[in-house]
């Protein structure tokens, strides 16, 4: 499951503007994606541990 989540994150982070057609000149969407992924890792670690 982690491999799937990581591959989806990389795809959205690197190619999201091409796949979904958003315009992100200041990088706000990429920052939001990165923070959501980071918080998901932290929450998953705290739930499991």
C-alpha positions as CSV (number, residue, x, y, z in Angstrom):
1,X,0.0,0.0,0.0
2,X,2.8,2.4,0.7
3,X,4.3,1.7,-2.7
4,X,1.0,2.7,-4.3
5,X,0.7,5.8,-2.3
6,X,4.3,6.8,-3.0
7,X,3.9,6.3,-6.7
8,X,0.7,8.3,-6.8
9,X,2.3,11.1,-4.9
10,X,5.3,11.2,-7.3
11,X,3.0,11.1,-10.3
12,X,0.8,14.0,-9.0
13,X,3.8,16.0,-7.8
14,X,5.8,15.7,-11.0
15,X,3.1,15.4,-13.7
16,X,-0.1,16.7,-12.0
17,X,-0.2,19.9,-14.1
18,X,-0.1,17.8,-17.3
19,X,-2.5,15.1,-16.1
20,X,-5.1,17.3,-14.4
21,X,-4.4,20.6,-16.2
22,X,-4.0,22.9,-13.3
23,X,-2.0,26.1,-13.4
24,X,0.5,26.5,-10.5
25,X,3.0,29.3,-11.2
26,X,3.9,29.8,-7.5
27,X,4.0,26.1,-6.5
28,X,1.1,26.3,-4.0
29,X,-0.6,23.1,-5.2
30,X,2.7,21.2,-5.1
31,X,3.3,22.5,-1.5
32,X,-0.2,21.3,-0.5
33,X,0.4,17.9,-2.0
34,X,3.7,17.6,-0.2
35,X,2.3,18.6,3.1
36,X,-0.7,16.3,2.8
37,X,1.7,13.4,2.0
38,X,3.9,14.3,4.9
39,X,1.0,14.6,7.4
40,X,-0.3,11.2,6.1
41,X,3.0,9.6,6.9
42,X,3.1,11.1,10.4
43,X,-0.5,10.1,11.2
44,X,0.1,6.6,9.9
45,X,3.2,6.2,11.9
46,X,1.5,7.5,15.1
47,X,-1.5,5.2,14.6
48,X,0.6,2.1,14.0
49,X,3.2,2.8,16.7
